[in-house]
Amino acid sequence: VYDRLGDVVVPTLIVFGTNDALIPNPIFNGGRTVDVARRGHDAIPGSELVMIPGAGHTVHHDAPEAFNAALLDFLSRHPESP
């Protein structure tokens, strides 16, 4: 789907945990989580990227307070978001 990320035209919040062990998948593509997150962020015009320290792939479970704070901040600045 990477090739289609540039087609996203709505305000977009990208949230990753710094300790995500699933993305990138070390078997399929290697790399570092932050690199995948930045690549997606760079591909979606005007997107915002939040990296939550210590959280894994299920950021909303691993760090619910930080996830909710990031989401509420984003939504407060983008009330038109779906």
Secondary structure, DSSP 4 states (H G I P E B T S, - for coil): -GGGGGG--S--EEEEETT-SSSS-TTTT---HHHHHHHHHHHSTT-EEEEETT--S-HHHHSHHHHHHHHHHHHHH-TT--
